[in-house]
């Protein structure tokens, strides 16, 4: 039996087979978890549905969720409440920015664009934690995704750095707030991975090359590498851990 046998979890953020969220879903499903997944819109559904079917997700638990659409999150949580009654873990792998931001200096980003990126990339984590609090209470876990650019200036990442810095701070505060209910909170700092979301970074190929060349392990990490850690963090084996940032980047974060 896998370490997640009998556990039920929601995975938010699958866009394609290269998504970090999909790597997490694969690892959790292989450890025995039952899953529900979300998709952004009808265009995304054609990519997400085949992956969800591979994960043995029931059709009625492939759920639409756009955090900028009022009512979507409540509908997801209500469906899980009606179907499962309790949720053991949530993988939150959401981030977005406007196309203009990816080519702009941070100080030139309009407030509207900045707020959009913050809403999707950071505040959505808080919204999910609040909406799912009762379903997770007792021994639930939320895992979100960050990147080294939230701590360190990374080339061409300035548009997302403040979002990840804010997200990491939220992880610590939410871990403190929800700890009394035995809800554990984690963030995984994944190395540079050629996902669809990362494709908006200017000179992504250069960033990937530097990451591979300078990391002690000399390789890029994969969504499945991230998923294996996520599966551990949501398992009972990590029951005494909360509020920290865990790196899956081949050791790149230790390099000066």
C-alpha positions as CSV (number, residue, x, y, z in Angstrom):
1,X,0.0,0.0,0.0
2,X,1.2,3.5,-0.8
3,X,1.8,6.2,1.8
4,X,-1.3,8.0,0.6
5,X,-3.6,5.1,0.4
6,X,-7.1,6.3,1.6
7,X,-6.1,9.9,1.2
8,X,-8.0,12.4,-1.0
9,X,-6.6,15.5,-2.5
10,X,-7.2,18.4,-4.9
11,X,-4.6,19.4,-7.4
12,X,-4.9,22.9,-8.8
13,X,-2.8,24.1,-11.8
14,X,-2.5,21.3,-14.3
15,X,-2.2,22.8,-17.8
16,X,-0.2,20.1,-19.6
17,X,1.8,17.0,-19.1
18,X,4.8,19.3,-18.4
19,X,3.1,21.1,-15.6
20,X,4.6,20.8,-12.1
21,X,1.0,20.2,-10.9
22,X,0.8,17.2,-13.1
23,X,4.1,15.8,-11.7
24,X,2.6,16.2,-8.2
25,X,-0.6,14.6,-9.2
26,X,1.2,11.6,-10.7
27,X,3.3,11.1,-7.6
28,X,0.4,11.3,-5.3
29,X,-1.8,9.0,-7.4
30,X,1.0,6.4,-7.5
31,X,1.2,6.5,-3.7
32,X,-2.5,5.6,-3.6
33,X,-4.3,9.0,-3.3
34,X,-7.7,9.7,-4.9
35,X,-7.6,13.0,-6.8
36,X,-9.8,15.8,-8.0
37,X,-8.3,18.3,-10.4
38,X,-9.1,21.7,-11.8
39,X,-8.9,23.3,-15.2
40,X,-8.8,27.0,-16.1
41,X,-11.2,27.2,-19.0
42,X,-12.7,25.2,-21.9
43,X,-9.6,25.6,-24.0
44,X,-7.5,24.1,-21.2
45,X,-9.9,21.3,-20.6
46,X,-9.0,19.5,-23.8
47,X,-5.4,19.2,-22.4
48,X,-6.4,18.5,-18.8
49,X,-9.1,15.8,-19.4
50,X,-6.8,13.1,-20.9
51,X,-4.3,13.7,-18.1
52,X,-7.1,13.5,-15.5
53,X,-8.3,10.2,-17.0
54,X,-4.8,8.8,-16.7
55,X,-4.9,9.7,-13.0
56,X,-8.2,7.9,-12.6
57,X,-10.0,11.1,-11.7
58,X,-13.8,10.7,-12.0
59,X,-15.3,12.9,-14.6
60,X,-17.4,14.8,-12.0
61,X,-14.2,15.8,-10.2
62,X,-12.6,17.5,-13.1
63,X,-13.6,20.9,-12.1
64,X,-13.5,24.4,-13.7
65,X,-11.6,27.0,-11.6
66,X,-10.5,30.5,-12.5
67,X,-9.6,32.3,-9.3
68,X,-10.6,35.6,-11.0
69,X,-14.1,34.4,-11.5
70,X,-16.3,35.0,-8.5
71,X,-17.9,31.8,-7.3
72,X,-15.6,29.3,-9.0
73,X,-13.6,28.5,-5.8
74,X,-16.8,28.1,-3.7
75,X,-18.2,25.7,-6.3
76,X,-15.1,23.6,-6.2
77,X,-15.0,23.4,-2.4
78,X,-18.8,22.7,-2.3
79,X,-18.4,19.8,-4.8
80,X,-15.6,18.3,-2.7
81,X,-17.6,18.7,0.5
82,X,-20.6,16.9,-1.1
83,X,-18.5,14.2,-2.7
84,X,-15.9,13.5,-0.1
85,X,-16.9,15.3,3.1
86,X,-13.2,15.9,3.9
87,X,-10.1,16.7,2.0
88,X,-6.7,15.5,3.1
89,X,-4.5,17.7,0.9
90,X,-4.4,20.4,-1.7
91,X,-1.6,21.0,-4.2
92,X,-1.7,24.7,-5.2
93,X,0.4,25.3,-8.3
94,X,-1.0,28.6,-9.7
95,X,0.9,31.6,-11.0
96,X,0.3,34.1,-13.8
97,X,1.3,37.5,-15.1
98,X,0.3,39.7,-18.0
99,X,2.4,39.4,-21.1
100,X,3.4,43.0,-20.8
101,X,4.9,42.3,-17.4
102,X,7.3,39.7,-18.8
103,X,9.0,42.3,-20.9
104,X,8.9,45.2,-18.5
105,X,11.0,46.6,-15.7
106,X,9.3,46.0,-12.4
107,X,9.0,49.7,-11.7
108,X,7.2,50.2,-15.0
109,X,4.5,47.6,-14.3
110,X,1.0,49.2,-14.1
111,X,-0.9,48.7,-10.9
112,X,-3.7,46.7,-12.6
113,X,-1.1,44.2,-14.0
114,X,0.7,44.0,-10.7
115,X,-2.6,43.3,-8.8
116,X,-3.6,40.7,-11.4
117,X,-0.3,38.8,-10.9
118,X,-0.6,39.1,-7.1
119,X,-4.2,37.8,-7.1
120,X,-3.4,34.7,-9.1
121,X,0.1,33.9,-7.9
122,X,-0.3,34.7,-4.2
123,X,-3.7,35.7,-2.9
124,X,-5.2,32.6,-4.5
125,X,-3.2,30.6,-2.0
126,X,-4.9,32.5,0.8
127,X,-8.3,32.2,-0.8
128,X,-7.9,28.4,-1.2
129,X,-6.7,28.0,2.4
130,X,-9.7,30.0,3.7
131,X,-12.3,28.2,1.6
132,X,-10.9,24.7,2.4
133,X,-10.2,25.3,6.1
134,X,-13.0,23.3,7.4
135,X,-12.5,20.4,5.0
136,X,-8.8,20.2,5.9
137,X,-9.2,20.6,9.7
138,X,-7.7,17.7,11.7
139,X,-4.8,16.6,9.6
140,X,-4.9,18.4,6.3
141,X,-2.1,19.8,4.2
142,X,-1.6,22.5,1.6
143,X,1.5,22.6,-0.6
144,X,2.2,25.6,-2.9
145,X,4.9,26.3,-5.4
146,X,7.6,29.0,-5.3
147,X,10.9,29.8,-6.9
148,X,14.3,31.1,-5.9
149,X,13.5,34.4,-7.6
150,X,11.4,35.2,-4.5
151,X,14.6,35.4,-2.4
152,X,17.2,36.3,-4.9
153,X,17.4,38.5,-8.0
154,X,17.2,36.2,-11.0
155,X,17.6,37.3,-14.6
156,X,14.3,38.2,-16.3
157,X,12.3,37.1,-13.3
158,X,11.7,40.6,-11.8
159,X,8.0,40.6,-12.7
160,X,7.3,37.5,-10.6
161,X,9.9,37.9,-7.8
162,X,7.7,40.0,-5.5
163,X,4.8,37.6,-6.0
164,X,6.9,34.6,-4.8
165,X,8.4,36.6,-2.0
166,X,4.8,37.4,-0.8
167,X,3.7,33.8,-1.2
168,X,6.6,32.5,0.9
169,X,5.7,35.0,3.7
170,X,2.1,33.9,3.5
171,X,3.1,30.3,3.8
172,X,4.8,31.1,7.2
173,X,1.9,33.1,8.5
174,X,-0.8,30.7,7.4
175,X,1.2,27.8,8.9
176,X,1.0,29.6,12.2
177,X,-2.6,30.5,11.9
178,X,-3.8,27.0,10.9
179,X,-1.4,25.0,13.0
180,X,-3.8,24.8,15.9
181,X,-6.2,22.9,13.6
182,X,-3.4,20.5,12.6
183,X,-3.4,21.9,9.1
184,X,0.2,21.9,7.7
185,X,1.4,24.3,5.1
186,X,4.4,23.9,2.8
187,X,6.1,25.5,-0.2
188,X,8.3,23.8,-2.7
189,X,10.9,25.9,-4.4
190,X,11.3,24.1,-7.7
191,X,14.3,24.8,-10.0
192,X,13.9,26.2,-13.5
193,X,11.7,23.8,-15.5
194,X,10.5,24.3,-19.1
195,X,6.8,24.4,-18.2
196,X,4.2,26.3,-20.2
197,X,4.0,28.9,-17.4
198,X,7.8,29.4,-17.5
199,X,7.7,30.0,-21.2
200,X,6.8,33.7,-20.5
201,X,10.3,34.3,-19.0
202,X,12.6,36.1,-21.4
203,X,15.6,34.0,-22.3
204,X,14.2,30.9,-20.6
205,X,16.8,28.8,-22.4
206,X,19.6,30.8,-20.9
207,X,18.1,30.4,-17.4
208,X,17.8,26.6,-17.9
209,X,21.4,26.4,-19.1
210,X,22.7,28.3,-16.1
211,X,20.7,26.3,-13.7
212,X,21.9,23.0,-15.2
213,X,25.5,24.1,-15.4
214,X,25.8,25.6,-11.9
215,X,23.7,23.2,-9.9
216,X,25.8,20.7,-7.9
217,X,23.9,17.8,-9.4
218,X,24.5,19.1,-12.9
219,X,20.9,18.5,-14.2
220,X,17.5,20.1,-14.4
221,X,14.8,18.8,-12.2
222,X,11.5,17.5,-13.5
223,X,7.9,17.9,-12.5
224,X,8.0,14.4,-11.2
225,X,11.0,15.2,-8.9
226,X,8.9,18.0,-7.4
227,X,5.9,15.6,-7.2
228,X,7.8,13.0,-5.2
229,X,8.6,15.6,-2.5
230,X,5.0,16.9,-2.6
231,X,3.7,13.3,-2.0
232,X,6.0,13.0,1.0
233,X,4.9,16.4,2.4
234,X,1.2,15.6,2.3
235,X,1.8,12.1,3.8
236,X,1.6,11.2,7.5
237,X,5.4,10.8,7.4
238,X,5.7,14.6,7.4
239,X,3.3,15.1,10.2
240,X,5.7,17.2,12.4
241,X,6.7,19.5,9.6
242,X,5.1,22.9,8.6
243,X,5.8,26.4,7.4
244,X,9.0,25.9,5.5
245,X,10.4,26.2,2.0
246,X,11.9,23.0,0.5
247,X,14.2,23.1,-2.5
248,X,14.0,20.8,-5.5
249,X,16.6,22.4,-7.8
250,X,19.6,20.1,-7.9
251,X,21.2,22.2,-5.2
252,X,21.3,25.4,-7.3
253,X,20.0,27.4,-4.4
254,X,23.2,26.9,-2.4
255,X,25.4,28.4,-5.1
256,X,26.6,32.0,-4.7
